[in-house]
Amino acid sequence: MFCDRAKVFIKSGKGGDGHVSFRRELYVPAGGPDGGDGGRGGDIIFEVEDGLNTLVDFRHVRKYVAANGQEGGKRRCHGADGKDLVIKVPEGTVIKDFETGKVIADMSGENRREVILKGGKGGLGNMHFATSTMQVPKYAQPGQPSQELWIQLELKVIADVGLVGFPNVGKSTLLSRVSNARPKIANYHFTTLNPHLGVVDLGEGEGFVMADIPGLIEGASEGIGLGHDFLRHIERTKMLIHVVDAASTEGRDPIADIAAINKELHTYNPVLSDRPQVIAANKIDAIYDDGSGQEDPVKALKAEFEPKGIPVFPISAVSGKGVKELLYFVKEKLAGINNEPVIFAREFDLDSLNIAPNLPYTVEKDGDTYVVEGPRIEKMLGYTNLESEKGFEFFQKFLKDNGILEELEKAGIQEGDTVRMYGLAFDYYP
């Protein structure tokens, strides 16, 4: 079955933690810190694969996780970077944030490869944190966390012209006659289940891409049937050809059909109803005069729509009658339309997923005293006046926001216990 939408979970790799170690060499009894840095986590990358035309693979695999970076090692050894995960998608795939529906990336046109989630940076080893006052740092920087996201993949067919119409009006027959597409053609009373693309070659390098958009039904814009799945493919087209059964071989009214489809287009996306349109009055070879005096259906279509600026071309997709005139009109119309492909702009800010670098600290118990150390703590105490009320409030907020109070509680601190930070000692009161 054709699959043009999928919900998947993606997660980049976590950065490897920095390492805590010290030189242990003969005749060097107090070697300095030599803990290495952690490796970078793997990225989540989306890449266009020319051989793909559906999202069916994502029905079976819905979770994609890149590799984590390795922890740093002794002797300044750097941890290995996590391997990137490259996810292949067909051209025309739009990546959206599942929660908000905002566009993250449109894998169309020149956008063939894009990093969607970045792996976390590796943490720094303790060799980076030696200072004049702390020559034996017992802490290292943890690797940055991974990024994760539920996303919606939507495949939107890329074509210059879209064929729209109710089921069994001859869209597939017309596409197979004028292009290299070979859709299955039969007397379906429901609809073709997947769009077909075909290149219309008019000679001398002239031509355009035409798509047979699966047959619509009333209520499609509200999601009835497979309405949304089909309507999204029309969003990239520059022009629409309404194919109608002018002979009413199944008892349908072609004028009412066009009005119904335009209503569905406008309800789904008002921009679609502004696209240039042309009507292909198909099956004219099946029109005959039964002597009832009823008006010629082609004349009725022209009287209804040509005053509105929508030309009507009588054709027979089976015999080819009138098809050439229709195609050359479409080509001339397309020549006056901007040739830039319809690309959906990014709406979702991936930077909102970025997590600020975390600086390390340690919480250790030394007898009845809890010792807290770390480069950021040392720096903060250097510029904070704890004698002032505002300075002390800032100090308390710093301890809370950086998780230090939580770590002290995990270590078992009780009310009245002593906490020491670089020469500063105070009693703990929650």
C-alpha positions as a printed Julia matrix, in Angstrom:
430×3 Matrix{Float64}:
   0.0    0.0     0.0
   1.13   3.53   -0.72
   2.3    5.3     2.43
   2.81   9.05    2.45
   2.72   9.9     6.16
   4.48   8.48    9.2
   5.06   9.34   12.85
   8.55   8.46   14.1
  10.77   9.09   17.13
  14.3   10.39   16.58
  17.08  10.82   19.12
  20.65  11.99   18.68
  23.58  10.52   20.61
  24.64  11.68   24.06
  28.09  13.19   24.42
  30.63  11.02   26.21
  31.61  12.05   29.74
  35.0   13.53   30.45
  37.32  11.27   32.46
  38.85  11.78   35.9
  42.34  10.32   36.25
  45.86  11.31   37.35
  49.31  10.48   36.07
  50.8    7.47   37.76
  54.44   7.2    36.69
  57.58   5.96   38.33
  59.39   8.73   40.19
  56.35  11.01   39.76
  54.51  10.54   43.08
  52.0   13.37   42.53
  51.26  13.45   38.8
  48.8   15.99   37.47
  45.35  15.33   36.04
  45.3   13.51   32.69
  41.63  12.6    32.15
  40.63  12.79   28.46
  37.59  14.35   26.82
  34.45  12.44   25.9
  33.46  11.86   22.26
  30.69  13.71   20.44
  27.3   12.02   20.15
  26.03  11.03   16.7
  23.76  13.35   14.69
  20.37  12.48   13.18
  20.63  13.3     9.46
  17.9   13.11    6.8
  18.99  12.51    3.2
  17.07  12.29   -0.06
  17.26   8.9    -1.81
  16.3    9.05   -5.49
  15.08   5.46   -5.6
  12.42   5.98   -2.94
   8.87   7.15   -3.65
   6.95   6.2    -0.49
   7.37   6.33    3.3
   6.35   2.7     3.68
   9.61   1.74    5.45
   8.66   3.96    8.36
   5.6    1.8     9.04
   7.93  -0.94   10.27
  10.67   1.09   12.0
   9.42   4.0    14.07
  12.39   4.66   16.37
  15.75   6.01   15.19
  18.55   6.56   17.71
  22.12   7.65   16.9
  25.12   6.27   18.8
  26.44   7.89   21.99
  29.95   9.26   22.27
  32.42   7.23   24.3
  33.8    8.36   27.65
  37.29   9.87   27.71
  40.16   7.75   28.96
  43.35   7.94   30.93
  46.49   9.61   29.6
  44.48  12.33   27.85
  42.8    9.79   25.54
  39.8   11.21   23.67
  36.65   9.09   23.58
  35.43   7.97   20.15
  32.67  10.0    18.51
  29.26   8.35   18.14
  28.3    7.33   14.6
  25.81   9.59   12.82
  22.5    8.02   11.79
  21.48   8.84    8.21
  17.77   8.35    7.45
  16.83   8.04    3.77
  13.6    9.65    2.55
  12.06  10.31   -0.89
  12.3   13.77   -2.41
   9.36  15.9    -1.39
   9.29  14.7     2.22
   8.35  17.42    4.7
   9.57  16.91    8.27
   7.31  18.43   10.93
   7.3   18.61   14.71
   4.54  16.21   15.71
   3.25  18.25   18.64
   2.96  21.64   16.91
   2.75  20.65   13.22
   5.44  23.23   12.43
   7.8   22.54    9.51
  11.33  21.53   10.51
  12.69  20.85    7.01
  11.49  20.29    3.45
  13.62  17.71    1.66
  13.01  19.17   -1.79
  14.87  21.09   -4.46
  18.51  21.62   -3.53
  17.97  20.5     0.06
  19.25  16.94   -0.26
  20.79  16.45    3.18
  20.1   18.13    6.51
  21.12  17.6    10.12
  17.9   17.57   12.14
  19.2   16.72   15.63
  22.78  17.34   16.73
  24.58  14.96   19.02
  25.68  16.19   22.42
  29.2   17.55   22.81
  31.67  15.43   24.7
  32.53  16.53   28.23
  35.96  17.88   29.14
  38.32  15.67   31.14
  39.69  16.79   34.48
  42.98  17.86   32.84
  41.15  21.06   31.78
  40.16  22.08   35.32
  43.49  22.36   37.1
  43.98  25.86   38.56
  46.41  27.5    40.93
  44.03  26.85   43.8
  42.78  23.44   42.62
  45.67  21.4    41.27
  43.99  18.03   41.87
  40.49  18.4    40.34
  38.41  15.33   41.09
  35.69  16.22   38.63
  35.19  16.2    34.89
  32.5   17.61   32.66
  29.67  15.23   31.78
  28.76  14.93   28.11
  25.86  17.02   26.87
  22.52  15.2    26.76
  21.05  13.95   23.5
  18.19  15.68   21.7
  14.96  13.82   21.01
  11.79  14.59   19.12
   8.61  13.01   17.81
   8.23  14.05   14.19
   5.67  13.7    11.41
   6.93  12.81    7.94
   4.69  13.85    5.06
   5.38  13.12    1.41
   4.07  15.86   -0.86
   4.38  15.03   -4.56
   6.45  17.5    -6.59
   4.77  18.28   -9.91
   4.04  21.32  -12.08
   0.49  20.25  -12.87
  -2.0   18.27  -10.83
  -4.86  16.28  -12.34
  -7.88  16.46  -10.04
 -11.32  14.97  -10.37
 -13.71  12.44   -8.96
 -12.92   8.73   -9.34
 -13.27   7.11  -12.76
 -13.3   10.31  -14.83
 -10.18   9.35  -16.84
  -7.26  10.97  -15.04
  -5.08   7.86  -15.15
  -5.91   7.29  -18.81
  -4.96  10.88  -19.67
  -1.67  10.67  -17.77
  -0.68   7.41  -19.45
  -1.42   8.86  -22.9
   0.57  12.09  -22.51
   3.53  10.93  -20.4
   5.85   8.08  -19.52
   3.76   7.13  -16.47
   2.03   3.76  -16.49
  -0.63   3.78  -13.79
  -2.98   0.83  -13.47
  -6.18   1.67  -15.29
  -9.51   0.05  -14.52
 -13.11   0.93  -13.81
 -12.5    1.69  -10.13
 -15.57   3.01   -8.37
 -13.49   4.23   -5.47
 -10.1    5.62   -6.4
  -6.5    5.02   -7.33
  -4.65   4.68   -4.04
  -1.43   6.49   -4.88
  -0.34   9.48   -6.96
   1.48   8.88  -10.22
   4.02  11.24  -11.74
   4.7   11.54  -15.44
   6.89  13.79  -17.6
   5.0   15.35  -20.5
   7.49  15.78  -23.37
   6.42  18.32  -25.98
   9.68  18.16  -27.93
  12.69  20.48  -28.17
  13.26  20.28  -24.44
   9.77  21.59  -23.69
   7.66  19.8   -21.16
   6.45  19.62  -17.57
   5.76  17.17  -14.77
   2.16  16.05  -14.33
   0.7   14.19  -11.35
  -2.46  12.11  -11.23
  -3.79  13.07   -7.81
  -6.01  10.26   -6.5
  -9.75  10.84   -6.89
 -11.34  13.06   -4.31
 -14.7   12.72   -2.63
 -16.91  15.25   -0.95
 -15.75  15.83    2.62
 -12.11  15.13    1.74
 -11.01  18.42    3.3
 -12.48  17.23    6.58
 -10.49  14.02    6.42
 -13.31  11.82    5.14
 -11.91   8.8     3.34
  -8.26   9.46    2.53
  -8.92  13.14    1.89
  -6.01  14.72    3.74
  -3.61  12.12    2.39
  -4.55  13.08   -1.18
  -5.01  16.82   -0.8
  -1.5   17.38    0.55
  -0.07  16.31   -2.82
  -1.77  19.25   -4.55
   0.03  21.82   -2.39
   3.2   21.85   -4.52
   1.5   22.07   -7.92
   1.5   25.33   -9.86
  -1.59  24.59  -11.93
  -4.62  22.29  -11.77
  -6.42  20.4   -14.53
  -9.97  19.44  -13.6
 -10.81  16.21  -15.43
 -14.55  15.65  -15.69
 -16.74  13.05  -17.34
 -18.49  15.28  -19.88
 -20.59  12.37  -21.09
 -21.89  11.62  -17.58
 -21.39   7.91  -18.21
 -21.96   7.2   -14.51
 -24.71   9.76  -14.07
 -22.5   12.48  -12.54
 -23.02  16.19  -13.24
 -19.62  17.6   -14.41
 -20.49  21.18  -13.38
 -21.45  20.06   -9.89
 -18.28  17.93   -9.68
 -16.01  20.91  -10.39
 -17.82  23.08   -7.88
 -17.55  20.33   -5.24
 -13.82  19.81   -5.78
 -13.09  23.54   -5.7
 -14.96  23.74   -2.42
 -12.83  20.94   -0.96
  -9.62  22.63   -2.16
 -10.6   25.97   -0.65
 -11.62  24.38    2.66
  -8.34  22.46    2.92
  -6.12  25.4     1.95
  -7.55  28.65    0.5
  -4.32  29.18   -1.46
  -5.13  26.16   -3.62
  -8.31  27.71   -5.0
  -6.2   30.6    -6.35
  -4.04  28.33   -8.51
  -4.57  28.62  -12.29
  -7.11  26.06  -13.49
  -8.21  24.5   -16.74
 -11.01  22.02  -17.38
 -10.51  18.87  -19.44
 -14.0   17.79  -20.53
 -13.19  14.12  -21.06
 -15.05  11.26  -22.8
 -16.46  13.46  -25.59
 -16.43  10.38  -27.83
 -19.16   8.96  -25.58
 -21.45  11.99  -25.97
 -24.38  11.37  -28.3
 -27.61  13.14  -29.1
 -30.51  11.06  -27.77
 -33.07  13.43  -29.28
 -34.16  14.75  -25.88
 -33.05  18.27  -26.77
 -30.68  18.51  -23.78
 -27.9   21.09  -24.05
 -24.46  19.98  -25.22
 -22.54  19.31  -21.94
 -19.35  20.9   -23.32
 -21.23  24.09  -24.19
 -22.75  24.06  -20.7
 -19.31  23.76  -19.12
 -17.95  26.63  -21.22
 -20.94  28.83  -20.43
 -20.47  28.18  -16.71
 -16.68  28.47  -16.29
 -15.09  30.42  -19.15
 -16.67  33.73  -17.99
 -14.83  33.03  -14.69
 -11.51  32.76  -16.53
 -11.33  28.94  -16.51
 -10.96  27.62  -20.1
 -12.62  24.35  -21.11
 -11.0   21.85  -23.52
 -13.1   18.97  -24.88
 -10.9   15.87  -25.06
 -10.93  12.12  -25.35
  -8.14  10.55  -23.27
  -8.77   7.23  -25.07
  -8.5    8.46  -28.68
  -6.28  11.47  -28.0
  -8.69  13.95  -29.56
  -8.15  17.51  -28.25
  -5.31  16.44  -25.93
  -2.56  18.24  -27.87
  -4.39  21.57  -27.67
  -4.83  21.11  -23.91
  -1.15  20.35  -23.31
   0.17  23.32  -25.31
  -2.2   25.66  -23.48
  -0.89  24.31  -20.15
   2.72  24.76  -21.3
   2.12  28.4   -22.25
   0.36  29.03  -18.95
   3.22  27.52  -16.98
   5.72  29.71  -18.83
   4.16  32.73  -17.16
   4.29  31.23  -13.68
   7.29  31.46  -11.37
   9.43  28.4   -12.05
  10.76  28.24   -8.51
   9.62  25.02   -6.85
   7.14  25.27   -3.98
   9.28  24.78   -0.87
   7.84  24.91    2.62
   9.81  27.26    4.86
  11.12  26.21    8.26
   8.79  27.11   11.12
  10.21  25.08   14.02
  13.27  26.43   15.85
  15.66  23.54   16.41
  17.83  25.77   18.58
  15.11  25.53   21.22
  16.25  21.93   21.74
  19.85  22.94   22.46
  20.94  22.49   26.03
  23.49  24.84   27.54
  26.89  23.31   28.34
  26.94  21.82   31.8
  29.91  22.48   34.07
  30.94  19.78   36.54
  31.02  19.78   40.29
  31.49  17.18   43.0
  29.7   16.65   46.28
  31.73  14.61   48.78
  31.39  13.94   52.48
  34.47  14.59   54.61
  33.62  13.5    58.14
  30.66  15.64   59.21
  31.25  18.18   56.44
  29.94  18.15   52.86
  32.54  19.48   50.4
  31.3   20.98   47.12
  33.85  21.83   44.4
  33.78  22.75   40.74
  35.13  25.43   38.34
  31.85  27.31   38.02
  31.37  27.34   41.79
  34.88  28.65   42.27
  34.29  31.39   39.69
  30.89  32.34   41.13
  32.31  32.77   44.64
  34.99  35.05   43.22
  32.5   37.69   42.03
  29.59  37.29   44.48
  29.37  39.38   47.64
  27.76  37.04   50.13
  27.67  39.75   52.78
  24.88  41.56   50.92
  21.28  40.37   50.92
  21.04  40.33   47.12
  24.35  38.51   46.83
  23.21  35.79   49.23
  19.88  35.4    47.37
  21.83  34.98   44.12
  24.03  32.37   45.81
  20.98  30.37   46.98
  19.39  30.52   43.54
  22.65  29.36   41.96
  22.76  26.3    44.21
  19.16  25.43   43.38
  19.27  26.06   39.6
  22.42  23.99   39.14
  21.11  21.01   41.05
  23.64  21.33   43.88
  21.01  21.37   46.61
  19.43  18.28   45.11
  22.79  16.48   45.07
  23.42  17.42   48.7
  20.06  15.94   49.65
  20.89  12.76   47.73
  24.17  12.57   49.66
  22.18  12.56   52.91
  22.68  16.09   54.21
  20.57  17.02   57.24
  19.49  20.33   58.71
  22.4   21.97   60.55
  25.14  20.03   58.7
  28.15  21.99   57.44
  28.84  22.67   53.76
  32.29  23.86   52.62
  33.08  25.54   49.3
  36.59  26.87   48.7
  37.16  28.34   52.15
  33.49  29.26   52.66
  31.67  27.24   55.29
  28.0   27.52   56.21
  25.28  25.5    57.92
  22.63  23.87   55.79
  18.99  24.82   56.41
  16.43  23.68   53.8
